[in-house]
Amino acid sequence: MTSNEQNERELADPVSLQGEGRNDSSPDEADPAVNETITQAETLPIQKTAEPIRFAGFWMRFWAYLLDLIVVGSVDRILINPIFRALDIPLHESNLFAPISIATAITFYAYFVLMTKFFGQTLGKMVFGLKVVNLKGKKLTWSTILFREWIGRFISATIFVGYVIVAFLPKKQGLHDLFADTSVVHERQKEQVYN
């Protein structure tokens, strides 16, 4: 029997070869193919015990969003309001296309789009340990983020139920998440320590 045939038989049925007089006293002297098979078999239980993804529920996302609104409002009051006062542009107009409305909308959308693109999370999500992920496992693209944060958020805000459905869907997705095929997950998963 050649060594290749013996290796193939050993991989197919390693138990039956123990009685054929082969010396398996030291695992260090074993065939590398057998070591590779053993290594793969040893890692399977670890993969089975991995925790499932924990999607962030309505209230966690709500508190993170409130914190983000505080951040955006602070930026508006620290940067935009003084500039508008210096240029003598009115700060209190109820028109949708008033300069202050346009400037605060730009700040709002720029904050959410840029933070989500470069960090995968806003400051509010960072504080609460949440992160936006693509459900297909891909990296978040500009088109996905723009669609989620701009168009999807506008639709969700218009139809308030777009945010409330987070509490009822299995993947805890808002309407804007459904459109962009994203969700918000807990970033810090429990890590199991093996002794």
Secondary structure, 3 states (H helix, E strand, C coil): CCHHHHHHHHHHCCCHHHHHCCCCCCHHHCCHHHHHHHHHHHHHHHHHCCCCCCECCHHHHHHHHHHHHHHHHHHHHHHHHHHHHHCCCCCCCCCCCCHHHHHHHHHHHHHHHHHHHHHCCCHHHHHHCEEEEECCCCCCCHHHHHHHHHHHHHHHHHCCHHHHHHHCCCCCCCHHHHHHCEEEEECCCCCCCCC
